[in-house]
Amino acid sequence: MGSYFIFYSPDLFQKSETDNKVSASGYINTLNIDEGNIVEGEKLYQQNCASCHGSQLQGEANWRSPKEDGSLRAPPHNKDGHTWHHPDRILFHTTKFGGTSIAPEGFNSNMPAFNKTLRDAEINKVLAFIKSKWPKEIRQHQKNISNKDKASLSQ
């Protein structure tokens, strides 16, 4: 059985957006998980993400095993995946700039960048929809991870 890893280095986020990286101030500060954002986020998710990550956020079959080309399969975004193990900053950045933006050079990722497809507010709504499907305990755990990450940036 293979593994799925998210690679990132904190200095990725210190560059300006013109360098195709998001600065600490450019990511979502807090996801507003209200009904309007969830409804719109679900529509955007179904249009842009479901073809890989599944209409029910279930991910690709055998998502922990790499494909023959070495790329990773799309992970689930429900409670069974690892999405909730990452701070908001990483989720936003990966969605906006794609999987290779946080991976080591030469890493093969099929996660596309949505910076030319979705506005920042739309990315936030997709993430709000995904989070709305997690149990309360997982949402709280992920919020704690995001708060610690945010605090570490201000030091």
C-alpha positions in Angstrom: 0.0 0.0 0.0 1.3 3.4 -0.9 1.0 6.7 1.0 -0.3 10.1 0.2 1.9 13.1 1.2 1.4 16.8 1.1 4.8 18.5 0.8 5.3 22.1 1.7 7.8 24.5 3.1 6.9 27.6 5.1 9.0 29.8 2.9 6.7 29.0 0.0 4.2 31.4 1.4 6.6 34.3 1.9 6.8 35.2 -1.8 4.4 37.5 -3.4 1.4 36.5 -5.5 3.3 37.7 -8.6 5.7 34.9 -7.9 2.7 32.5 -8.2 2.8 32.0 -4.5 0.3 33.3 -1.9 1.6 35.5 0.9 0.5 35.0 4.5 -2.1 37.8 4.0 -3.5 36.3 0.8 -5.1 33.1 2.2 -8.4 32.8 3.9 -8.4 33.9 7.4 -11.5 32.3 8.6 -14.0 30.2 6.6 -17.5 31.5 7.0 -19.5 28.2 7.0 -23.0 29.7 6.5 -25.8 28.3 4.4 -25.2 30.6 1.4 -21.5 29.8 1.2 -22.2 26.1 1.6 -24.8 26.0 -1.2 -22.7 28.0 -3.6 -19.6 26.1 -2.5 -21.3 22.8 -3.3 -22.2 23.9 -6.8 -18.7 25.1 -7.4 -17.3 21.8 -6.0 -19.6 19.7 -8.3 -18.5 21.8 -11.3 -14.8 21.8 -10.6 -13.7 19.1 -8.1 -16.1 16.2 -8.2 -14.8 14.7 -11.4 -11.6 13.8 -9.5 -12.5 13.9 -5.8 -16.0 12.4 -6.2 -19.5 13.8 -6.0 -19.7 12.7 -2.4 -16.2 13.8 -1.5 -15.1 10.1 -1.5 -11.9 10.5 -3.6 -10.6 8.1 -6.1 -10.6 4.3 -5.5 -7.2 3.2 -4.0 -6.3 6.9 -3.3 -3.4 5.9 -1.1 -1.7 4.0 -3.9 0.2 6.0 -6.6 -0.7 5.7 -10.2 1.7 4.0 -12.7 3.1 7.4 -13.7 3.9 8.1 -10.0 1.2 10.7 -9.5 -1.1 10.4 -6.6 -4.8 9.6 -6.9 -7.3 12.3 -5.7 -7.8 11.8 -2.0 -11.2 12.0 -0.3 -12.3 15.3 1.2 -14.7 13.7 3.7 -13.7 12.6 7.2 -11.9 9.6 5.8 -9.2 11.6 4.0 -6.5 13.8 5.2 -7.8 17.2 4.1 -8.7 18.1 7.6 -5.2 17.5 8.8 -4.0 20.6 7.0 -4.4 24.3 7.9 -6.6 26.6 5.8 -3.5 28.3 4.4 -2.3 25.0 2.8 -5.8 24.0 1.6 -6.3 27.4 -0.1 -2.8 27.5 -1.6 -3.1 24.0 -3.0 -6.5 24.7 -4.5 -5.4 28.1 -6.0 -1.9 27.1 -7.3 -2.2 23.3 -7.7 -0.4 20.3 -6.2 3.0 21.0 -7.7 3.1 24.4 -5.9 3.7 22.7 -2.6 5.6 19.6 -3.8 9.3 19.1 -4.3 10.7 19.9 -7.7 9.9 17.2 -10.2 7.0 15.7 -8.2 4.1 14.6 -10.5 0.8 16.0 -9.3 -2.5 15.9 -11.1 -4.1 18.6 -8.9 -4.6 21.5 -11.2 -4.4 25.2 -10.2 -7.7 26.9 -10.1 -6.3 30.5 -9.9 -7.6 31.2 -13.5 -10.9 29.4 -12.9 -12.1 30.3 -9.5 -11.8 33.6 -7.6 -10.5 33.6 -4.1 -14.0 34.0 -2.6 -15.1 31.0 -4.7 -12.2 28.8 -3.4 -13.2 29.8 0.1 -16.8 28.7 -0.6 -15.7 25.3 -1.9 -13.6 24.8 1.2 -16.6 25.9 3.4 -18.7 23.3 1.6 -16.1 20.6 2.2 -15.7 21.5 5.9 -19.5 21.5 6.3 -19.5 17.8 5.6 -17.0 17.0 8.4 -18.2 16.0 11.9 -18.1 18.8 14.5 -15.0 17.3 16.2 -13.0 17.2 13.0 -14.0 20.8 12.1 -12.8 21.9 15.5 -9.6 19.9 15.2 -8.8 21.4 11.8 -9.7 24.9 13.1 -7.2 24.4 15.9 -4.5 23.4 13.3 -5.3 26.5 11.3 -5.2 28.8 14.4 -1.8 27.4 15.3 -0.5 27.9 11.8 -1.8 31.4 11.7 -0.2 32.2 15.0 3.2 30.8 13.8 3.1 33.3 10.9 2.9 36.3 13.2 5.9 35.3 15.3 
